[in-house]
Amino acid sequence: MGDTLLAALALMLVVEGLMPFLNPQGWRQVFSRLLAMSDGQIRFIGLASLLAGLALLAALWG
């Protein structure tokens, strides 16, 4: 279980690092738009991401 969790964390870091590495200007634009959003909008994006991740895990392990 611990190895799987570390592998998942490593893969997340690889995916998260792709955009700033491949397109730093686009990455800056995304963050400038994010700063303009309200807390509620950011929370909704976080919740939707969390639920999508849980659904994907359930589909893979179920």
SEFISE-360450 format. One record per atom (N, C-alpha, C): z, y, x; atom name. Coordinates in steps of 0.1 Angstrom, whole numbers, always signed. Layout:
// SEFISE-360450
<node><z>Z</z><y>Y</y><x>X</x><at>CA</at></node>
...
***
This chain:
// SEFISE-360450
<node><z>+0</z><y>-12</y><x>+8</x><at>N</at></node>
<node><z>+0</z><y>+0</y><x>+0</x><at>CA</at></node>
<node><z>+0</z><y>+13</y><x>+9</x><at>C</at></node>
<node><z>+8</z><y>+13</y><x>+19</x><at>N</at></node>
<node><z>+9</z><y>+24</y><x>+28</x><at>CA</at></node>
<node><z>-4</z><y>+27</y><x>+35</x><at>C</at></node>
<node><z>-11</z><y>+16</y><x>+39</x><at>N</at></node>
<node><z>-24</z><y>+18</y><x>+46</x><at>CA</at></node>
<node><z>-34</z><y>+24</y><x>+36</x><at>C</at></node>
<node><z>-34</z><y>+19</y><x>+24</x><at>N</at></node>
<node><z>-44</z><y>+24</y><x>+14</x><at>CA</at></node>
<node><z>-41</z><y>+39</y><x>+11</x><at>C</at></node>
<node><z>-29</z><y>+43</y><x>+10</x><at>N</at></node>
<node><z>-25</z><y>+57</y><x>+8</x><at>CA</at></node>
<node><z>-30</z><y>+66</y><x>+19</x><at>C</at></node>
<node><z>-28</z><y>+61</y><x>+31</x><at>N</at></node>
<node><z>-32</z><y>+69</y><x>+43</x><at>CA</at></node>
<node><z>-47</z><y>+70</y><x>+44</x><at>C</at></node>
<node><z>-54</z><y>+59</y><x>+40</x><at>N</at></node>
<node><z>-69</z><y>+59</y><x>+40</x><at>CA</at></node>
<node><z>-74</z><y>+69</y><x>+29</x><at>C</at></node>
<node><z>-67</z><y>+69</y><x>+18</x><at>N</at></node>
<node><z>-71</z><y>+78</y><x>+7</x><at>CA</at></node>
<node><z>-69</z><y>+93</y><x>+12</x><at>C</at></node>
<node><z>-58</z><y>+95</y><x>+18</x><at>N</at></node>
<node><z>-55</z><y>+109</y><x>+23</x><at>CA</at></node>
<node><z>-66</z><y>+113</y><x>+34</x><at>C</at></node>
<node><z>-69</z><y>+104</y><x>+43</x><at>N</at></node>
<node><z>-79</z><y>+106</y><x>+53</x><at>CA</at></node>
<node><z>-93</z><y>+109</y><x>+47</x><at>C</at></node>
<node><z>-97</z><y>+102</y><x>+37</x><at>N</at></node>
<node><z>-109</z><y>+104</y><x>+30</x><at>CA</at></node>
<node><z>-109</z><y>+117</y><x>+22</x><at>C</at></node>
<node><z>-98</z><y>+121</y><x>+16</x><at>N</at></node>
<node><z>-97</z><y>+134</y><x>+10</x><at>CA</at></node>
<node><z>-99</z><y>+145</y><x>+20</x><at>C</at></node>
<node><z>-93</z><y>+144</y><x>+32</x><at>N</at></node>
<node><z>-94</z><y>+154</y><x>+42</x><at>CA</at></node>
<node><z>-109</z><y>+155</y><x>+47</x><at>C</at></node>
<node><z>-116</z><y>+144</y><x>+48</x><at>N</at></node>
<node><z>-130</z><y>+144</y><x>+52</x><at>CA</at></node>
<node><z>-138</z><y>+152</y><x>+41</x><at>C</at></node>
<node><z>-136</z><y>+148</y><x>+29</x><at>N</at></node>
<node><z>-144</z><y>+155</y><x>+18</x><at>CA</at></node>
<node><z>-140</z><y>+169</y><x>+17</x><at>C</at></node>
<node><z>-127</z><y>+173</y><x>+18</x><at>N</at></node>
<node><z>-123</z><y>+187</y><x>+18</x><at>CA</at></node>
<node><z>-129</z><y>+195</y><x>+29</x><at>C</at></node>
<node><z>-131</z><y>+189</y><x>+41</x><at>N</at></node>
<node><z>-137</z><y>+196</y><x>+52</x><at>CA</at></node>
<node><z>-152</z><y>+198</y><x>+52</x><at>C</at></node>
<node><z>-159</z><y>+190</y><x>+44</x><at>N</at></node>
<node><z>-173</z><y>+191</y><x>+44</x><at>CA</at></node>
<node><z>-179</z><y>+205</y><x>+40</x><at>C</at></node>
<node><z>-174</z><y>+211</y><x>+30</x><at>N</at></node>
<node><z>-179</z><y>+224</y><x>+25</x><at>CA</at></node>
<node><z>-177</z><y>+235</y><x>+36</x><at>C</at></node>
<node><z>-165</z><y>+237</y><x>+41</x><at>N</at></node>
<node><z>-164</z><y>+248</y><x>+51</x><at>CA</at></node>
<node><z>-171</z><y>+245</y><x>+64</x><at>C</at></node>
<node><z>-174</z><y>+232</y><x>+67</x><at>N</at></node>
<node><z>-182</z><y>+229</y><x>+79</x><at>CA</at></node>
<node><z>-196</z><y>+231</y><x>+77</x><at>C</at></node>
<node><z>-201</z><y>+227</y><x>+65</x><at>N</at></node>
<node><z>-216</z><y>+228</y><x>+62</x><at>CA</at></node>
<node><z>-220</z><y>+241</y><x>+57</x><at>C</at></node>
<node><z>-211</z><y>+248</y><x>+49</x><at>N</at></node>
<node><z>-215</z><y>+260</y><x>+43</x><at>CA</at></node>
<node><z>-203</z><y>+270</y><x>+43</x><at>C</at></node>
<node><z>-200</z><y>+276</y><x>+54</x><at>N</at></node>
<node><z>-188</z><y>+285</y><x>+54</x><at>CA</at></node>
<node><z>-189</z><y>+297</y><x>+45</x><at>C</at></node>
<node><z>-201</z><y>+303</y><x>+44</x><at>N</at></node>
<node><z>-203</z><y>+314</y><x>+36</x><at>CA</at></node>
<node><z>-201</z><y>+311</y><x>+21</x><at>C</at></node>
<node><z>-206</z><y>+299</y><x>+17</x><at>N</at></node>
<node><z>-204</z><y>+295</y><x>+3</x><at>CA</at></node>
<node><z>-189</z><y>+292</y><x>+0</x><at>C</at></node>
<node><z>-182</z><y>+286</y><x>+10</x><at>N</at></node>
<node><z>-168</z><y>+283</y><x>+9</x><at>CA</at></node>
<node><z>-160</z><y>+296</y><x>+7</x><at>C</at></node>
<node><z>-164</z><y>+307</y><x>+15</x><at>N</at></node>
<node><z>-157</z><y>+320</y><x>+13</x><at>CA</at></node>
<node><z>-159</z><y>+325</y><x>-1</x><at>C</at></node>
<node><z>-172</z><y>+324</y><x>-6</x><at>N</at></node>
<node><z>-175</z><y>+329</y><x>-20</x><at>CA</at></node>
<node><z>-167</z><y>+322</y><x>-30</x><at>C</at></node>
<node><z>-165</z><y>+308</y><x>-29</x><at>N</at></node>
<node><z>-157</z><y>+301</y><x>-38</x><at>CA</at></node>
<node><z>-143</z><y>+306</y><x>-38</x><at>C</at></node>
<node><z>-137</z><y>+308</y><x>-27</x><at>N</at></node>
<node><z>-123</z><y>+313</y><x>-26</x><at>CA</at></node>
<node><z>-122</z><y>+327</y><x>-31</x><at>C</at></node>
<node><z>-132</z><y>+336</y><x>-29</x><at>N</at></node>
<node><z>-131</z><y>+349</y><x>-35</x><at>CA</at></node>
<node><z>-131</z><y>+349</y><x>-50</x><at>C</at></node>
<node><z>-139</z><y>+340</y><x>-55</x><at>N</at></node>
<node><z>-139</z><y>+338</y><x>-70</x><at>CA</at></node>
<node><z>-126</z><y>+332</y><x>-75</x><at>C</at></node>
<node><z>-120</z><y>+323</y><x>-67</x><at>N</at></node>
<node><z>-107</z><y>+317</y><x>-71</x><at>CA</at></node>
<node><z>-96</z><y>+327</y><x>-71</x><at>C</at></node>
<node><z>-96</z><y>+337</y><x>-62</x><at>N</at></node>
<node><z>-86</z><y>+347</y><x>-62</x><at>CA</at></node>
<node><z>-87</z><y>+356</y><x>-74</x><at>C</at></node>
<node><z>-99</z><y>+357</y><x>-80</x><at>N</at></node>
<node><z>-101</z><y>+366</y><x>-92</x><at>CA</at></node>
<node><z>-97</z><y>+359</y><x>-105</x><at>C</at></node>
<node><z>-94</z><y>+346</y><x>-104</x><at>N</at></node>
<node><z>-90</z><y>+339</y><x>-117</x><at>CA</at></node>
<node><z>-75</z><y>+341</y><x>-120</x><at>C</at></node>
<node><z>-72</z><y>+339</y><x>-133</x><at>N</at></node>
<node><z>-58</z><y>+340</y><x>-137</x><at>CA</at></node>
<node><z>-51</z><y>+327</y><x>-134</x><at>C</at></node>
<node><z>-38</z><y>+328</y><x>-134</x><at>N</at></node>
<node><z>-30</z><y>+316</y><x>-131</x><at>CA</at></node>
<node><z>-33</z><y>+305</y><x>-141</x><at>C</at></node>
<node><z>-35</z><y>+308</y><x>-154</x><at>N</at></node>
<node><z>-38</z><y>+298</y><x>-164</x><at>CA</at></node>
<node><z>-51</z><y>+291</y><x>-161</x><at>C</at></node>
<node><z>-61</z><y>+298</y><x>-156</x><at>N</at></node>
<node><z>-74</z><y>+292</y><x>-153</x><at>CA</at></node>
<node><z>-73</z><y>+283</y><x>-141</x><at>C</at></node>
<node><z>-65</z><y>+287</y><x>-131</x><at>N</at></node>
<node><z>-63</z><y>+278</y><x>-119</x><at>CA</at></node>
<node><z>-55</z><y>+266</y><x>-123</x><at>C</at></node>
<node><z>-45</z><y>+267</y><x>-132</x><at>N</at></node>
<node><z>-37</z><y>+256</y><x>-136</x><at>CA</at></node>
<node><z>-46</z><y>+246</y><x>-144</x><at>C</at></node>
<node><z>-55</z><y>+251</y><x>-152</x><at>N</at></node>
<node><z>-64</z><y>+243</y><x>-160</x><at>CA</at></node>
<node><z>-73</z><y>+235</y><x>-150</x><at>C</at></node>
<node><z>-79</z><y>+241</y><x>-140</x><at>N</at></node>
<node><z>-87</z><y>+234</y><x>-130</x><at>CA</at></node>
<node><z>-79</z><y>+223</y><x>-123</x><at>C</at></node>
<node><z>-67</z><y>+227</y><x>-119</x><at>N</at></node>
<node><z>-58</z><y>+217</y><x>-113</x><at>CA</at></node>
<node><z>-55</z><y>+205</y><x>-122</x><at>C</at></node>
<node><z>-52</z><y>+208</y><x>-135</x><at>N</at></node>
<node><z>-49</z><y>+197</y><x>-144</x><at>CA</at></node>
<node><z>-62</z><y>+188</y><x>-147</x><at>C</at></node>
<node><z>-73</z><y>+195</y><x>-148</x><at>N</at></node>
<node><z>-86</z><y>+187</y><x>-150</x><at>CA</at></node>
<node><z>-89</z><y>+178</y><x>-138</x><at>C</at></node>
<node><z>-86</z><y>+183</y><x>-126</x><at>N</at></node>
<node><z>-89</z><y>+176</y><x>-114</x><at>CA</at></node>
<node><z>-79</z><y>+164</y><x>-113</x><at>C</at></node>
<node><z>-66</z><y>+167</y><x>-116</x><at>N</at></node>
<node><z>-56</z><y>+156</y><x>-116</x><at>CA</at></node>
<node><z>-60</z><y>+145</y><x>-126</x><at>C</at></node>
<node><z>-64</z><y>+149</y><x>-138</x><at>N</at></node>
<node><z>-67</z><y>+139</y><x>-148</x><at>CA</at></node>
<node><z>-79</z><y>+131</y><x>-145</x><at>C</at></node>
<node><z>-89</z><y>+138</y><x>-139</x><at>N</at></node>
<node><z>-101</z><y>+131</y><x>-134</x><at>CA</at></node>
<node><z>-98</z><y>+120</y><x>-123</x><at>C</at></node>
<node><z>-89</z><y>+124</y><x>-114</x><at>N</at></node>
<node><z>-85</z><y>+115</y><x>-103</x><at>CA</at></node>
<node><z>-78</z><y>+103</y><x>-109</x><at>C</at></node>
<node><z>-69</z><y>+106</y><x>-118</x><at>N</at></node>
<node><z>-61</z><y>+95</y><x>-124</x><at>CA</at></node>
<node><z>-70</z><y>+85</y><x>-132</x><at>C</at></node>
<node><z>-80</z><y>+91</y><x>-139</x><at>N</at></node>
<node><z>-90</z><y>+83</y><x>-147</x><at>CA</at></node>
<node><z>-98</z><y>+74</y><x>-137</x><at>C</at></node>
<node><z>-102</z><y>+80</y><x>-126</x><at>N</at></node>
<node><z>-110</z><y>+72</y><x>-116</x><at>CA</at></node>
<node><z>-101</z><y>+61</y><x>-110</x><at>C</at></node>
<node><z>-89</z><y>+64</y><x>-107</x><at>N</at></node>
<node><z>-80</z><y>+54</y><x>-102</x><at>CA</at></node>
<node><z>-78</z><y>+43</y><x>-112</x><at>C</at></node>
<node><z>-76</z><y>+46</y><x>-125</x><at>N</at></node>
<node><z>-74</z><y>+36</y><x>-135</x><at>CA</at></node>
<node><z>-87</z><y>+28</y><x>-137</x><at>C</at></node>
<node><z>-98</z><y>+34</y><x>-136</x><at>N</at></node>
<node><z>-111</z><y>+26</y><x>-137</x><at>CA</at></node>
<node><z>-113</z><y>+17</y><x>-125</x><at>C</at></node>
<node><z>-109</z><y>+21</y><x>-113</x><at>N</at></node>
<node><z>-110</z><y>+13</y><x>-101</x><at>CA</at></node>
<node><z>-100</z><y>+1</y><x>-101</x><at>C</at></node>
<node><z>-88</z><y>+4</y><x>-105</x><at>N</at></node>
<node><z>-77</z><y>-6</y><x>-105</x><at>CA</at></node>
<node><z>-75</z><y>-14</y><x>-118</x><at>C</at></node>
<node><z>-82</z><y>-10</y><x>-128</x><at>N</at></node>
<node><z>-80</z><y>-16</y><x>-141</x><at>CA</at></node>
<node><z>-89</z><y>-26</y><x>-145</x><at>C</at></node>
***
